[in-house]
Amino acid sequence: MIEPQVRFRQIDSCETGIFENDLLVMNTETLDTIVLNPTAAVLWEALNWPQSLEDLAGLLSEVFTEEEKENLKTRVAEVLQALIIRKLLIKA
């Protein structure tokens, strides 16, 4: 599980593009790629700057006000883990 206080940001060697309504993100060195839905794309854009799990869950809680914060944290952690596996995030 991702610790809330750890901060992550996008790697420098990535490219993005749009595929239908989704965001395609690729590590240009490893060619690891992921397609992000519009909500995950918001998280990706926020990761231009160092962000923690708490920061990102807070960002989504502003949009999804009816959603429980713990549920949002779990979903954000899943997105972060997918980005880490594809080597698209680094610890900041």
OpenMM code with the backbone's topology and positions (N, CA, C; nanometers):
from openmm import Vec3, app, unit

residues = "MET ILE GLU PRO GLN VAL ARG PHE ARG GLN ILE ASP SER CYS GLU THR GLY ILE PHE GLU ASN ASP LEU LEU VAL MET ASN THR GLU THR LEU ASP THR ILE VAL LEU ASN PRO THR ALA ALA VAL LEU TRP GLU ALA LEU ASN TRP PRO GLN SER LEU GLU ASP LEU ALA GLY LEU LEU SER GLU VAL PHE THR GLU GLU GLU LYS GLU ASN LEU LYS THR ARG VAL ALA GLU VAL LEU GLN ALA LEU ILE ILE ARG LYS LEU LEU ILE LYS ALA".split()
positions = [
    Vec3(0.0845, -0.1193, 0.0000),
    Vec3(0.0000, 0.0000, 0.0000),
    Vec3(0.0882, 0.1247, 0.0000),
    Vec3(0.0402, 0.2274, -0.0584),
    Vec3(0.1139, 0.3533, -0.0678),
    Vec3(0.0920, 0.4339, 0.0594),
    Vec3(0.2014, 0.4833, 0.1156),
    Vec3(0.1916, 0.5640, 0.2370),
    Vec3(0.1452, 0.7045, 0.2021),
    Vec3(0.0522, 0.7614, 0.2813),
    Vec3(-0.0029, 0.8940, 0.2512),
    Vec3(0.1013, 1.0058, 0.2438),
    Vec3(0.2088, 1.0010, 0.3238),
    Vec3(0.3040, 1.1112, 0.3274),
    Vec3(0.4068, 1.1068, 0.2146),
    Vec3(0.4239, 0.9935, 0.1468),
    Vec3(0.5180, 0.9849, 0.0353),
    Vec3(0.4653, 1.0697, -0.0798),
    Vec3(0.5539, 1.1455, -0.1427),
    Vec3(0.5141, 1.2302, -0.2562),
    Vec3(0.5686, 1.1714, -0.3858),
    Vec3(0.4865, 1.1822, -0.4892),
    Vec3(0.5221, 1.1318, -0.6215),
    Vec3(0.5051, 1.2428, -0.7239),
    Vec3(0.5747, 1.2284, -0.8353),
    Vec3(0.5547, 1.3176, -0.9493),
    Vec3(0.5822, 1.2384, -1.0768),
    Vec3(0.5399, 1.2956, -1.1887),
    Vec3(0.5625, 1.2321, -1.3182),
    Vec3(0.7125, 1.2216, -1.3465),
    Vec3(0.7509, 1.1186, -1.4207),
    Vec3(0.8887, 1.1105, -1.4662),
    Vec3(0.9099, 1.2140, -1.5764),
    Vec3(1.0354, 1.2494, -1.6015),
    Vec3(1.0644, 1.3465, -1.7062),
    Vec3(1.0537, 1.2851, -1.8457),
    Vec3(1.0806, 1.1566, -1.8566),
    Vec3(1.0841, 1.0921, -1.9877),
    Vec3(0.9505, 1.0244, -2.0197),
    Vec3(0.8457, 1.1045, -2.0332),
    Vec3(0.7165, 1.0494, -2.0713),
    Vec3(0.6525, 1.1373, -2.1778),
    Vec3(0.5668, 1.0756, -2.2538),
    Vec3(0.4885, 1.1458, -2.3550),
    Vec3(0.3426, 1.1119, -2.3326),
    Vec3(0.2565, 1.2048, -2.3692),
    Vec3(0.1134, 1.1820, -2.3552),
    Vec3(0.0431, 1.2100, -2.4871),
    Vec3(-0.0719, 1.1503, -2.5025),
    Vec3(-0.1563, 1.1741, -2.6183),
    Vec3(-0.2991, 1.1354, -2.5837),
    Vec3(-0.3912, 1.1766, -2.6667),
    Vec3(-0.5330, 1.1470, -2.6439),
    Vec3(-0.5734, 1.0278, -2.7303),
    Vec3(-0.6432, 0.9327, -2.6708),
    Vec3(-0.6985, 0.8165, -2.7397),
    Vec3(-0.8465, 0.8120, -2.7060),
    Vec3(-0.9310, 0.8479, -2.8028),
    Vec3(-1.0743, 0.8656, -2.7813),
    Vec3(-1.0915, 0.9687, -2.6704),
    Vec3(-1.1540, 0.9351, -2.5573),
    Vec3(-1.1700, 1.0303, -2.4476),
    Vec3(-1.0695, 1.0080, -2.3359),
    Vec3(-0.9730, 0.9209, -2.3598),
    Vec3(-0.8782, 0.8834, -2.2562),
    Vec3(-0.7395, 0.9398, -2.2859),
    Vec3(-0.6560, 0.9442, -2.1832),
    Vec3(-0.5202, 0.9950, -2.1950),
    Vec3(-0.4240, 0.8776, -2.1996),
    Vec3(-0.3408, 0.8732, -2.3027),
    Vec3(-0.2386, 0.7707, -2.3174),
    Vec3(-0.1074, 0.8280, -2.2647),
    Vec3(-0.0417, 0.7564, -2.1723),
    Vec3(0.0844, 0.8011, -2.1136),
    Vec3(0.1881, 0.6918, -2.1383),
    Vec3(0.3068, 0.7320, -2.1894),
    Vec3(0.4109, 0.6353, -2.2203),
    Vec3(0.5456, 0.6817, -2.1662),
    Vec3(0.6189, 0.5899, -2.1051),
    Vec3(0.7572, 0.6125, -2.0655),
    Vec3(0.8396, 0.5941, -2.1918),
    Vec3(0.9056, 0.6989, -2.2382),
    Vec3(0.9773, 0.6923, -2.3662),
    Vec3(1.1041, 0.6086, -2.3597),
    Vec3(1.1522, 0.5785, -2.2403),
    Vec3(1.2714, 0.4945, -2.2271),
    Vec3(1.2366, 0.3464, -2.2232),
    Vec3(1.1314, 0.3101, -2.1494),
    Vec3(1.0944, 0.1692, -2.1334),
    Vec3(0.9793, 0.1280, -2.2243),
    Vec3(0.9101, 0.2251, -2.2808),
    Vec3(0.7900, 0.2055, -2.3623),
    Vec3(0.6722, 0.1507, -2.2823),
    Vec3(0.6819, 0.1522, -2.1475),
    Vec3(0.5674, 0.1166, -2.0642),
    Vec3(0.4584, 0.2202, -2.0882),
    Vec3(0.3351, 0.1724, -2.1048),
    Vec3(0.2243, 0.2591, -2.1440),
    Vec3(0.1007, 0.2271, -2.0612),
    Vec3(0.0192, 0.3300, -2.0404),
    Vec3(-0.1094, 0.3122, -1.9715),
    Vec3(-0.2097, 0.4087, -2.0339),
    Vec3(-0.3353, 0.3670, -2.0361),
    Vec3(-0.4441, 0.4524, -2.0814),
    Vec3(-0.5245, 0.4921, -1.9577),
    Vec3(-0.5398, 0.6227, -1.9380),
    Vec3(-0.6086, 0.6746, -1.8200),
    Vec3(-0.7443, 0.7318, -1.8576),
    Vec3(-0.8463, 0.6952, -1.7819),
    Vec3(-0.9782, 0.7539, -1.8046),
    Vec3(-0.9742, 0.9007, -1.7610),
    Vec3(-1.0786, 0.9782, -1.7894),
    Vec3(-1.0756, 1.1212, -1.7563),
    Vec3(-1.0473, 1.1522, -1.6088),
    Vec3(-1.0988, 1.0714, -1.5165),
    Vec3(-1.0725, 1.0971, -1.3755),
    Vec3(-0.9262, 1.0707, -1.3423),
    Vec3(-0.8712, 0.9603, -1.3887),
    Vec3(-0.7301, 0.9297, -1.3655),
    Vec3(-0.6407, 1.0316, -1.4356),
    Vec3(-0.6868, 1.0854, -1.5483),
    Vec3(-0.6100, 1.1882, -1.6191),
    Vec3(-0.5961, 1.3146, -1.5354),
    Vec3(-0.6976, 1.3474, -1.4555),
    Vec3(-0.6897, 1.4622, -1.3649),
    Vec3(-0.5782, 1.4379, -1.2627),
    Vec3(-0.5718, 1.3160, -1.2107),
    Vec3(-0.4649, 1.2824, -1.1164),
    Vec3(-0.3284, 1.2947, -1.1833),
    Vec3(-0.3185, 1.2451, -1.3069),
    Vec3(-0.1922, 1.2527, -1.3807),
    Vec3(-0.1476, 1.3982, -1.3961),
    Vec3(-0.2386, 1.4844, -1.4332),
    Vec3(-0.2038, 1.6263, -1.4503),
    Vec3(-0.1577, 1.6871, -1.3186),
    Vec3(-0.2214, 1.6475, -1.2088),
    Vec3(-0.1802, 1.6989, -1.0784),
    Vec3(-0.0390, 1.6528, -1.0432),
    Vec3(0.0026, 1.5397, -1.0988),
    Vec3(0.1352, 1.4849, -1.0698),
    Vec3(0.2475, 1.5540, -1.1465),
    Vec3(0.2167, 1.6656, -1.2132),
    Vec3(0.3224, 1.7505, -1.2683),
    Vec3(0.4077, 1.8055, -1.1546),
    Vec3(0.3481, 1.8147, -1.0357),
    Vec3(0.4143, 1.8639, -0.9146),
    Vec3(0.4069, 1.7532, -0.8109),
    Vec3(0.4988, 1.7512, -0.7168),
    Vec3(0.4950, 1.6466, -0.6133),
    Vec3(0.3614, 1.6449, -0.5385),
    Vec3(0.3038, 1.5265, -0.5296),
    Vec3(0.1740, 1.5082, -0.4644),
    Vec3(0.1795, 1.3821, -0.3787),
    Vec3(0.1080, 1.3848, -0.2695),
    Vec3(0.0941, 1.2656, -0.1856),
    Vec3(-0.0421, 1.2014, -0.2128),
    Vec3(-0.0595, 1.0833, -0.1590),
    Vec3(-0.1892, 1.0165, -0.1674),
    Vec3(-0.2976, 1.1047, -0.1072),
    Vec3(-0.2678, 1.1675, 0.0061),
    Vec3(-0.3642, 1.2572, 0.0714),
    Vec3(-0.3985, 1.3762, -0.0187),
    Vec3(-0.2960, 1.4353, -0.0809),
    Vec3(-0.3188, 1.5493, -0.1713),
    Vec3(-0.4150, 1.5110, -0.2834),
    Vec3(-0.3879, 1.3968, -0.3459),
    Vec3(-0.4677, 1.3543, -0.4610),
    Vec3(-0.6092, 1.3148, -0.4207),
    Vec3(-0.6237, 1.2484, -0.3072),
    Vec3(-0.7581, 1.2138, -0.2583),
    Vec3(-0.8360, 1.3411, -0.2258),
    Vec3(-0.7671, 1.4401, -0.1713),
    Vec3(-0.8322, 1.5684, -0.1434),
    Vec3(-0.8793, 1.6364, -0.2705),
    Vec3(-0.7982, 1.6284, -0.3752),
    Vec3(-0.8362, 1.6854, -0.5045),
    Vec3(-0.9644, 1.6204, -0.5565),
    Vec3(-0.9700, 1.4888, -0.5518),
    Vec3(-1.0906, 1.4203, -0.5995),
    Vec3(-1.2104, 1.4443, -0.5089),
    Vec3(-1.1869, 1.4622, -0.3794),
    Vec3(-1.3002, 1.4841, -0.2888),
    Vec3(-1.3697, 1.6168, -0.3163),
    Vec3(-1.2989, 1.7107, -0.3798),
    Vec3(-1.3616, 1.8371, -0.4189),
    Vec3(-1.4622, 1.8163, -0.5313),
    Vec3(-1.4375, 1.7163, -0.6144),
    Vec3(-1.5268, 1.6878, -0.7275),
    Vec3(-1.6337, 1.5865, -0.6875),
    Vec3(-1.5913, 1.4808, -0.6193),
    Vec3(-1.6827, 1.3739, -0.5791),
    Vec3(-1.7184, 1.3920, -0.4313),
    Vec3(-1.7949, 1.4955, -0.4029),
    Vec3(-1.8257, 1.5331, -0.2647),
    Vec3(-1.9071, 1.4269, -0.1903),
    Vec3(-1.9829, 1.3441, -0.2606),
    Vec3(-2.0652, 1.2422, -0.1960),
    Vec3(-1.9855, 1.1165, -0.1630),
    Vec3(-1.8662, 1.1049, -0.2148),
    Vec3(-1.7819, 0.9867, -0.1962),
    Vec3(-1.7040, 0.9956, -0.0648),
    Vec3(-1.6931, 0.8851, 0.0072),
    Vec3(-1.6162, 0.8818, 0.1314),
    Vec3(-1.4675, 0.8968, 0.1004),
    Vec3(-1.3967, 0.9724, 0.1835),
    Vec3(-1.2555, 1.0003, 0.1584),
    Vec3(-1.1712, 0.8722, 0.1587),
    Vec3(-1.1997, 0.7788, 0.2448),
    Vec3(-1.1233, 0.6528, 0.2484),
    Vec3(-1.1409, 0.5744, 0.1189),
    Vec3(-1.2609, 0.5769, 0.0636),
    Vec3(-1.2862, 0.5108, -0.0634),
    Vec3(-1.2053, 0.5784, -0.1742),
    Vec3(-1.2025, 0.7112, -0.1741),
    Vec3(-1.1240, 0.7849, -0.2728),
    Vec3(-0.9755, 0.7545, -0.2584),
    Vec3(-0.9267, 0.7466, -0.1351),
    Vec3(-0.7859, 0.7154, -0.1127),
    Vec3(-0.7509, 0.5782, -0.1690),
    Vec3(-0.8394, 0.4826, -0.1515),
    Vec3(-0.8164, 0.3482, -0.2045),
    Vec3(-0.8087, 0.3518, -0.3565),
    Vec3(-0.8997, 0.4229, -0.4183),
    Vec3(-0.9015, 0.4307, -0.5650),
    Vec3(-0.7802, 0.5062, -0.6186),
    Vec3(-0.7405, 0.6129, -0.5507),
    Vec3(-0.6210, 0.6880, -0.5914),
    Vec3(-0.4973, 0.6005, -0.5758),
    Vec3(-0.4886, 0.5244, -0.4674),
    Vec3(-0.3746, 0.4347, -0.4459),
    Vec3(-0.3643, 0.3321, -0.5584),
    Vec3(-0.4774, 0.2854, -0.6089),
    Vec3(-0.4766, 0.1905, -0.7203),
    Vec3(-0.4196, 0.2538, -0.8465),
    Vec3(-0.4573, 0.3787, -0.8726),
    Vec3(-0.4040, 0.4498, -0.9897),
    Vec3(-0.2547, 0.4724, -0.9727),
    Vec3(-0.2130, 0.5170, -0.8539),
    Vec3(-0.0706, 0.5392, -0.8295),
    Vec3(0.0089, 0.4103, -0.8477),
    Vec3(-0.0428, 0.3003, -0.7967),
    Vec3(0.0260, 0.1723, -0.8095),
    Vec3(0.0403, 0.1326, -0.9568),
    Vec3(-0.0631, 0.1534, -1.0359),
    Vec3(-0.0556, 0.1219, -1.1791),
    Vec3(0.0500, 0.2080, -1.2481),
    Vec3(0.0610, 0.3345, -1.2089),
    Vec3(0.1614, 0.4239, -1.2674),
    Vec3(0.3021, 0.3861, -1.2229),
    Vec3(0.3156, 0.3431, -1.0989),
    Vec3(0.4460, 0.3006, -1.0481),
    Vec3(0.4932, 0.1748, -1.1201),
    Vec3(0.4048, 0.0794, -1.1381),
    Vec3(0.4389, -0.0454, -1.2064),
    Vec3(0.4912, -0.0175, -1.3472),
    Vec3(0.4328, 0.0833, -1.4139),
    Vec3(0.4747, 0.1171, -1.5505),
    Vec3(0.5883, 0.2193, -1.5529),
    Vec3(0.6446, 0.2439, -1.4363),
    Vec3(0.7607, 0.3339, -1.4230),
    Vec3(0.7327, 0.4737, -1.4761),
    Vec3(0.6138, 0.5260, -1.4441),
    Vec3(0.5736, 0.6590, -1.4876),
    Vec3(0.5777, 0.7610, -1.3750),
    Vec3(0.6025, 0.7150, -1.2516),
    Vec3(0.6120, 0.8039, -1.1355),
    Vec3(0.7462, 0.7832, -1.0665),
    Vec3(0.7934, 0.8890, -1.0033),
    Vec3(0.9108, 0.8792, -0.9163),
    Vec3(0.8764, 0.9426, -0.7834),
    Vec3(0.9484, 0.9032, -0.6804),
    Vec3(0.9315, 0.9675, -0.5511),
    Vec3(0.9987, 1.1042, -0.5592),
    Vec3(0.9269, 1.2044, -0.5110),
    Vec3(0.9800, 1.3415, -0.5182),
    Vec3(1.0359, 1.3845, -0.3848),
] * unit.nanometer
topology = app.Topology()
chain = topology.addChain("A")
for resn in residues:
    res = topology.addResidue(resn, chain)
    for name in ("N", "CA", "C"):
        topology.addAtom(name, app.Element.getBySymbol(name[0]), res)
